[in-house]
Amino acid sequence: MIRIHSLTARLATLFAVLAASLLVLVAVLFGRMLDAHFQELDMHELQGKVTLIRNTLQDEAASGGRAERIQALERSFVGHESVGVLLRDVDGRVLNVIHPEHFTAAQRAGEPPSGVVTDWTVDGRPHRGIEVGIALPRSGSKDQTIAALVALDLSHHVHFLASVRNATWAGVVAAAMAAALFGWFAAHRGLAPLRRVTETARRLSARQLAERLSIDDAPLEVRDHAEAFNGMLARLEAAFQRLGDYSADIAHELRTPISNLMTQTQVALSRPRTIDEYQDILASNLEEYERIARMVSDMLFLAKAEENTLAHASEPVDLALEADALIDFYEALAEERQVRIVREGQASVQGDRLMLRRALSNLISNALRHTPDEGQITIRIDADATDIRLAVCNVGDPIPGDQIERIFERFHRGSAQREARGEGAGLGLAITRSIVQAHGGQISAQSAEGATCFTITLPGHRAPSSS
């Protein structure tokens, strides 16, 4: 069995087969109707000839006997070359044959037909005949009944039907070929978006992901495929963009500590030093190593979060208790700068306690870095029927409006002034956002003159809160 691998060829073949099947069915039905019509015409003509024969032989006004009536019948059929008449008496003897070329030798010898209506062939020409009995006017007591076999030559009809059949089959073949061509053209045009998908995929590379497929002229069956392909390209482009930004950010952030390590090591090797000096240099290098280790750990955490592989537990977490624990942890640093940290409200959520503590710790640490001396940090917790909100607000310089949407990006610190105050790598807020999103929540920031607030909104599937 031949298998067609081309979808266009399959559709074209299907079009041709369907068209040919329908046309063949129509042709067969038309042929049968045409045969029935010609049979009806033939029988009508034979019945007309029978009426003519009966009227001629039974004419009361005609004079003479049987012979004279038969001669009158012969004159009636002058010019009717396609019709033959064979007369027999009651004993089967042939009385007369008009146009004998329409009868077989056996019939001319007196053999009766096999039925009232019968078909036969003479010299390759088809005939149809009908035999009837005709009672002649009686002469005395003698029976004057004769049998008349009327034959009709069907050659003209058969030739016409044959030409119609040939023309019909030729039309079927031509129509099937036209349907196949039309099907191929329609499939070729309809599958053009798929070919564009292939051509676009061949041109794609890591540096060329901005191409998109046009779906304006795409059929409905292909439009979803084209939109899915465009969506895939958009996701790939975004992923490669994040990867490029990730590499650039890593290179930029690692350059400073590595440069510090190299400089300190070169200075240390420039001349002999005492053991205490070497220990100071090693301690300074250790701080840079710890900074690099924290940065790498944070970046790995963010990478898992972006790939949705950040696993977390599900347990009741009392936000008030976690906030109080972190306030105690940062108390010494806050007292050193005379900064007050207060907590208002309470609520519990279902989530990972350590991850939520890390998110809250990042917000408090960020607030401490940007709160002026003798300022205040407020941790506000409240809940309604659907959501739980945790806000960390601090007084201090506001975040510029053009930076407020970017502060959750990796290595972004808001402004040069805020960067100068911070010691982090700019990953804390990005990690906080990843943790919140992993718990199905959202985080936002509002900053106005003299105050900045970060608000975490979590789903309201709360566990019972403790007092």
VMD Tcl script that draws the C-alpha trace (Angstrom):
set ca {
  {0.00 0.00 0.00}
  {1.37 3.39 -1.03}
  {1.55 5.85 1.83}
  {1.40 9.57 1.08}
  {3.48 11.55 3.58}
  {2.69 15.02 2.26}
  {-0.37 16.57 3.92}
  {-0.99 18.68 0.81}
  {-0.94 15.58 -1.39}
  {-3.26 13.78 1.03}
  {-5.79 16.60 0.94}
  {-5.56 16.83 -2.86}
  {-6.10 13.08 -3.16}
  {-9.02 13.25 -0.75}
  {-10.59 16.06 -2.80}
  {-10.16 14.01 -5.99}
  {-11.58 10.80 -4.47}
  {-14.58 12.57 -2.97}
  {-15.31 14.48 -6.17}
  {-14.91 11.36 -8.31}
  {-17.13 9.29 -5.97}
  {-19.91 11.86 -6.02}
  {-19.69 12.31 -9.78}
  {-19.69 8.54 -10.39}
  {-22.79 8.22 -8.22}
  {-24.48 11.03 -10.13}
  {-23.40 9.53 -13.46}
  {-24.80 6.09 -12.55}
  {-28.10 7.59 -11.44}
  {-28.27 9.76 -14.55}
  {-27.46 6.76 -16.78}
  {-30.20 4.68 -15.22}
  {-32.70 7.50 -15.57}
  {-31.67 7.97 -19.19}
  {-32.05 4.23 -19.91}
  {-35.50 4.24 -18.32}
  {-36.46 7.29 -20.35}
  {-35.41 5.71 -23.65}
  {-37.15 2.46 -22.75}
  {-40.29 4.46 -22.17}
  {-39.82 6.21 -25.52}
  {-39.21 2.88 -27.28}
  {-42.34 1.33 -25.78}
  {-44.34 4.42 -26.70}
  {-43.16 4.19 -30.29}
  {-43.84 0.45 -30.46}
  {-47.33 0.97 -29.06}
  {-47.88 3.64 -31.70}
  {-46.82 1.26 -34.47}
  {-49.07 -1.45 -33.04}
  {-51.98 1.00 -33.15}
  {-51.11 1.87 -36.74}
  {-51.01 -1.82 -37.70}
  {-54.27 -2.59 -35.93}
  {-56.06 0.35 -37.53}
  {-54.77 -0.54 -40.96}
  {-55.69 -4.22 -40.74}
  {-59.04 -3.64 -39.06}
  {-60.15 -0.75 -41.27}
  {-63.87 -1.42 -41.95}
  {-63.83 0.91 -44.96}
  {-61.06 -1.02 -46.67}
  {-62.10 -3.43 -49.38}
  {-60.56 -6.78 -50.18}
  {-59.31 -9.65 -48.08}
  {-56.34 -10.32 -45.93}
  {-53.80 -9.98 -48.73}
  {-55.09 -6.55 -49.73}
  {-54.95 -5.35 -46.10}
  {-51.37 -6.57 -45.73}
  {-50.41 -4.69 -48.88}
  {-52.03 -1.55 -47.43}
  {-49.96 -2.11 -44.29}
  {-46.76 -2.29 -46.35}
  {-47.60 1.03 -47.92}
  {-48.16 2.53 -44.44}
  {-44.59 1.65 -43.40}
  {-42.87 3.21 -46.37}
  {-40.22 5.60 -44.92}
  {-40.17 3.90 -41.49}
  {-36.80 2.23 -42.07}
  {-36.05 1.70 -38.38}
  {-39.22 -0.36 -37.82}
  {-39.91 -3.90 -38.99}
  {-43.18 -5.87 -39.00}
  {-43.55 -9.66 -39.17}
  {-47.02 -11.17 -39.60}
  {-47.87 -14.80 -38.76}
  {-51.09 -16.69 -38.91}
  {-52.51 -18.86 -36.18}
  {-50.50 -21.82 -37.46}
  {-47.21 -19.92 -37.18}
  {-46.68 -19.48 -40.89}
  {-45.08 -16.20 -41.83}
  {-47.49 -14.19 -43.94}
  {-45.37 -11.14 -44.62}
  {-42.22 -9.37 -43.42}
  {-41.82 -5.62 -43.74}
  {-38.14 -4.60 -43.52}
  {-36.83 -8.13 -42.89}
  {-33.36 -6.84 -41.98}
  {-34.69 -6.19 -38.47}
  {-35.43 -9.87 -37.76}
  {-33.28 -12.91 -37.20}
  {-33.38 -15.87 -39.55}
  {-35.26 -17.94 -36.96}
  {-37.90 -15.28 -36.61}
  {-38.31 -15.02 -40.38}
  {-38.72 -18.80 -40.40}
  {-41.70 -18.53 -38.04}
  {-40.14 -19.01 -34.56}
  {-42.33 -17.21 -32.04}
  {-40.73 -14.67 -29.64}
  {-39.94 -15.68 -26.06}
  {-42.31 -13.08 -24.60}
  {-44.67 -10.27 -25.38}
  {-41.74 -7.82 -25.22}
  {-38.31 -9.15 -26.11}
  {-34.87 -7.93 -27.21}
  {-32.55 -9.39 -29.84}
  {-29.56 -8.47 -31.95}
  {-29.21 -8.60 -35.73}
  {-25.74 -8.05 -37.24}
  {-24.63 -6.31 -34.08}
  {-27.60 -3.97 -34.04}
  {-29.83 -4.16 -30.93}
  {-33.59 -4.45 -31.39}
  {-36.62 -4.44 -29.18}
  {-39.91 -6.01 -30.24}
  {-43.48 -6.51 -29.13}
  {-45.94 -9.09 -30.45}
  {-49.73 -8.62 -30.40}
  {-52.65 -10.52 -31.80}
  {-54.90 -8.69 -34.27}
  {-58.34 -9.96 -35.28}
  {-59.14 -9.18 -38.91}
  {-62.76 -8.74 -40.05}
  {-64.22 -12.23 -40.37}
  {-64.97 -13.69 -43.73}
  {-67.69 -16.28 -43.18}
  {-66.75 -18.59 -40.34}
  {-63.04 -18.55 -41.00}
  {-60.81 -17.22 -38.21}
  {-58.89 -14.17 -39.45}
  {-56.67 -13.60 -36.35}
  {-52.98 -12.97 -37.08}
  {-49.92 -12.24 -34.87}
  {-47.94 -9.07 -35.57}
  {-44.35 -8.79 -34.28}
  {-43.17 -5.19 -34.39}
  {-39.40 -4.62 -34.19}
  {-37.64 -1.31 -33.44}
  {-33.96 -0.71 -34.23}
  {-32.26 0.73 -31.11}
  {-28.88 1.49 -32.72}
  {-29.40 5.22 -32.66}
  {-30.37 5.19 -28.97}
  {-27.49 2.89 -28.03}
  {-24.97 5.06 -29.85}
  {-26.38 8.15 -28.18}
  {-26.22 6.53 -24.70}
  {-22.68 5.34 -25.38}
  {-21.59 8.84 -26.36}
  {-23.31 10.25 -23.25}
  {-21.56 7.67 -21.04}
  {-18.18 8.43 -22.61}
  {-18.70 12.15 -22.17}
  {-19.85 11.58 -18.58}
  {-16.81 9.47 -17.66}
  {-14.53 11.98 -19.34}
  {-16.23 14.68 -17.29}
  {-15.78 12.63 -14.13}
  {-12.07 12.24 -14.80}
  {-11.69 15.94 -15.67}
  {-13.66 16.98 -12.60}
  {-11.62 14.69 -10.36}
  {-8.40 16.16 -11.74}
  {-9.76 19.68 -11.29}
  {-10.82 18.82 -7.72}
  {-7.36 17.43 -7.02}
  {-5.76 20.59 -8.41}
  {-8.13 22.78 -6.42}
  {-7.52 20.70 -3.29}
  {-3.77 20.96 -3.74}
  {-4.02 24.72 -4.24}
  {-6.32 25.17 -1.23}
  {-4.15 22.97 1.00}
  {-0.99 24.69 -0.23}
  {-2.43 28.10 0.59}
  {-3.96 26.91 3.86}
  {-0.70 25.37 5.06}
  {1.37 28.43 4.19}
  {1.52 29.49 7.89}
  {3.02 26.09 8.75}
  {5.67 26.60 6.10}
  {6.38 30.01 7.57}
  {6.75 28.34 10.97}
  {9.35 26.02 9.46}
  {11.19 28.86 7.70}
  {11.17 30.96 10.85}
  {12.41 28.05 12.95}
  {15.29 27.53 10.52}
  {16.34 31.16 10.86}
  {16.12 31.24 14.65}
  {19.19 31.48 16.80}
  {20.04 32.74 20.26}
  {20.69 36.19 18.76}
  {17.62 36.27 16.53}
  {14.47 35.56 18.51}
  {12.50 38.71 17.69}
  {10.73 37.27 14.63}
  {7.01 36.57 14.86}
  {4.53 34.88 12.56}
  {1.78 36.96 11.00}
  {-1.64 35.51 11.86}
  {-3.75 38.02 9.94}
  {-4.18 35.75 6.90}
  {-3.92 32.44 8.78}
  {-6.99 30.15 8.76}
  {-8.66 29.42 12.07}
  {-7.27 25.86 12.18}
  {-3.69 27.17 11.93}
  {-4.10 30.41 13.91}
  {-3.88 28.69 17.30}
  {-0.71 26.92 16.17}
  {0.82 30.20 14.96}
  {-0.15 31.99 18.18}
  {1.35 29.17 20.26}
  {4.54 29.36 18.20}
  {4.71 33.13 18.68}
  {4.14 32.62 22.39}
  {6.97 30.11 22.50}
  {9.28 32.59 20.71}
  {8.29 35.31 23.18}
  {9.05 33.02 26.12}
  {12.37 31.98 24.59}
  {13.27 35.61 23.92}
  {12.40 36.55 27.50}
  {14.35 33.58 28.85}
  {17.41 34.42 26.77}
  {17.06 38.08 27.82}
  {16.95 37.04 31.47}
  {19.92 34.78 30.92}
  {21.85 37.60 29.29}
  {20.90 40.02 32.06}
  {21.75 37.37 34.63}
  {25.22 36.86 33.13}
  {25.84 40.59 32.83}
  {24.68 41.21 36.41}
  {26.80 38.40 37.77}
  {29.85 39.63 35.89}
  {29.26 43.18 37.07}
  {28.69 42.27 40.72}
  {31.52 39.76 40.94}
  {33.98 42.13 39.33}
  {34.24 44.35 42.43}
  {34.96 41.67 45.08}
  {37.31 39.79 42.76}
  {39.12 43.03 41.95}
  {39.41 43.77 45.68}
  {40.81 40.28 46.32}
  {43.36 40.63 43.53}
  {44.43 44.11 44.68}
  {44.81 43.08 48.32}
  {46.71 39.94 47.32}
  {49.06 41.92 45.04}
  {49.69 44.46 47.81}
  {50.33 41.65 50.28}
  {52.86 40.07 47.92}
  {54.58 43.32 47.07}
  {56.87 43.06 50.17}
  {57.38 40.86 53.21}
  {54.84 41.38 55.97}
  {54.32 40.37 59.54}
  {52.00 37.62 60.67}
  {49.46 40.16 61.97}
  {49.42 41.98 58.64}
  {48.88 38.72 56.77}
  {46.06 37.86 59.18}
  {44.40 41.23 58.55}
  {44.65 40.70 54.80}
  {43.22 37.18 55.07}
  {40.36 38.47 57.26}
  {39.58 41.14 54.65}
  {39.71 38.52 51.89}
  {37.39 36.29 53.92}
  {34.79 39.08 54.00}
  {34.93 39.31 50.21}
  {34.64 35.52 49.90}
  {31.60 35.54 52.18}
  {30.05 38.30 50.06}
  {30.63 36.25 46.91}
  {29.22 33.13 48.57}
  {26.07 34.99 49.65}
  {25.65 36.41 46.16}
  {26.01 32.99 44.51}
  {23.57 31.44 47.00}
  {21.04 34.21 46.39}
  {21.37 33.87 42.62}
  {20.83 30.11 42.83}
  {17.73 30.76 44.94}
  {16.40 33.20 42.33}
  {17.17 30.82 39.49}
  {15.13 28.06 41.15}
  {12.29 30.51 41.79}
  {12.18 31.62 38.15}
  {12.11 28.01 36.98}
  {9.27 27.18 39.41}
  {11.44 24.59 41.14}
  {11.42 26.38 44.49}
  {10.00 23.81 46.89}
  {8.44 25.03 50.12}
  {6.60 23.50 53.03}
  {3.00 24.20 53.97}
  {2.44 24.87 57.63}
  {0.63 27.44 59.79}
  {2.80 30.53 60.14}
  {1.99 33.20 62.74}
  {3.18 36.41 61.12}
  {3.08 38.33 64.39}
  {5.42 35.85 66.12}
  {7.83 35.89 63.15}
  {7.82 39.69 63.09}
  {8.48 39.87 66.85}
  {11.37 37.40 66.52}
  {12.96 39.50 63.78}
  {12.45 42.69 65.78}
  {14.44 41.07 68.61}
  {17.11 40.00 66.11}
  {17.56 43.54 64.71}
  {17.12 45.24 68.08}
  {20.82 45.81 68.72}
  {21.40 47.36 65.30}
  {18.26 49.48 65.63}
  {19.20 50.73 69.13}
  {22.65 51.69 67.90}
  {20.98 54.17 65.53}
  {18.04 54.89 67.87}
  {15.56 53.49 65.36}
  {12.26 52.17 66.73}
  {10.66 49.04 65.21}
  {7.02 48.46 66.08}
  {4.52 45.84 65.07}
  {0.76 46.35 64.67}
  {-1.87 43.65 64.15}
  {-1.59 39.91 63.72}
  {-2.64 37.11 61.33}
  {-1.59 33.61 60.35}
  {-1.07 32.09 56.92}
  {-0.35 28.68 55.43}
  {3.19 28.52 54.01}
  {6.86 27.91 54.57}
  {7.90 29.55 57.84}
  {11.62 29.89 57.02}
  {10.98 31.37 53.58}
  {8.41 33.84 54.86}
  {10.78 34.83 57.67}
  {13.51 35.41 55.07}
  {11.20 37.63 53.02}
  {10.19 39.69 56.07}
  {13.82 39.85 57.21}
  {14.86 41.27 53.83}
  {12.22 44.00 54.10}
  {13.24 44.92 57.66}
  {16.93 44.92 56.75}
  {16.22 47.10 53.72}
  {14.16 49.48 55.88}
  {16.97 49.72 58.48}
  {19.51 50.65 55.82}
  {17.38 53.51 54.54}
  {15.85 54.81 57.78}
  {17.60 57.86 59.25}
  {18.76 57.90 62.85}
  {15.97 58.25 65.43}
  {13.45 57.18 62.79}
  {10.78 54.52 63.01}
  {9.94 51.30 61.15}
  {6.35 50.02 61.35}
  {5.34 46.45 60.61}
  {1.60 46.41 60.01}
  {-0.35 43.11 59.72}
  {-4.04 43.00 58.85}
  {-6.48 40.62 57.18}
  {-9.91 40.60 55.57}
  {-12.17 37.88 54.17}
  {-9.95 37.18 51.17}
  {-6.40 38.46 51.73}
  {-3.71 38.91 54.35}
  {-1.49 41.99 54.12}
  {1.90 42.56 55.73}
  {3.37 46.04 55.27}
  {6.85 47.26 56.30}
  {7.01 51.07 56.31}
  {9.93 53.35 57.16}
  {10.61 57.05 57.13}
  {13.39 58.40 54.95}
  {14.18 59.51 51.45}
  {11.55 58.43 48.91}
  {12.29 56.16 45.98}
  {12.25 58.09 42.67}
  {9.09 57.50 40.64}
  {11.04 56.18 37.64}
  {12.69 53.56 39.86}
  {9.70 52.29 41.83}
  {8.84 49.61 39.21}
  {12.44 48.34 39.00}
  {13.37 47.94 42.64}
  {12.41 44.24 42.59}
  {14.86 43.49 39.78}
  {18.15 41.76 40.53}
  {21.05 44.04 41.52}
  {18.86 47.15 41.38}
  {19.23 49.58 44.30}
  {16.92 52.41 43.27}
  {19.38 55.30 43.00}
  {23.00 56.20 43.50}
  {22.25 57.75 46.89}
  {20.39 54.66 48.13}
  {23.12 52.40 46.72}
  {25.74 54.34 48.62}
  {23.91 53.59 51.86}
  {23.48 49.86 51.27}
  {25.86 47.02 51.76}
  {23.85 44.35 49.94}
  {24.16 43.16 46.37}
  {20.68 44.31 45.39}
  {19.14 40.83 45.59}
  {17.07 41.10 48.75}
  {13.91 42.54 47.19}
  {14.17 40.18 44.21}
  {14.35 37.21 46.60}
  {11.42 38.57 48.60}
  {9.29 38.86 45.48}
  {10.16 35.28 44.47}
  {9.18 33.96 47.90}
  {5.88 35.86 47.86}
  {5.05 34.65 44.33}
  {5.90 31.07 45.33}
  {3.19 31.42 48.00}
  {0.67 32.72 45.44}
  {0.91 36.32 46.63}
  {2.05 39.72 45.40}
  {4.35 42.46 46.64}
  {4.18 46.15 45.87}
  {5.93 49.36 46.90}
  {4.66 52.87 47.54}
  {6.97 55.78 48.22}
  {6.07 59.38 48.97}
  {7.71 62.30 50.70}
  {9.16 61.06 53.95}
  {7.87 57.46 53.89}
  {8.25 54.20 51.94}
  {6.04 51.13 52.35}
  {6.46 47.59 51.01}
  {3.22 45.58 51.14}
  {2.97 41.79 50.84}
  {-0.47 40.44 49.95}
  {-1.02 36.70 50.51}
  {-4.08 34.49 49.83}
  {-6.50 34.43 52.72}
  {-6.38 30.65 53.44}
  {-5.40 31.44 57.00}
  {-4.65 29.21 59.89}
  {-6.02 30.25 63.32}
  {-3.85 33.03 64.69}
  {-2.42 32.98 68.18}
  {-2.77 35.83 70.60}
}
mol new
graphics top color blue
foreach p $ca { graphics top sphere $p radius 0.5 }
foreach p [lrange $ca 0 end-1] q [lrange $ca 1 end] { graphics top cylinder $p $q radius 0.2 }
display resetview
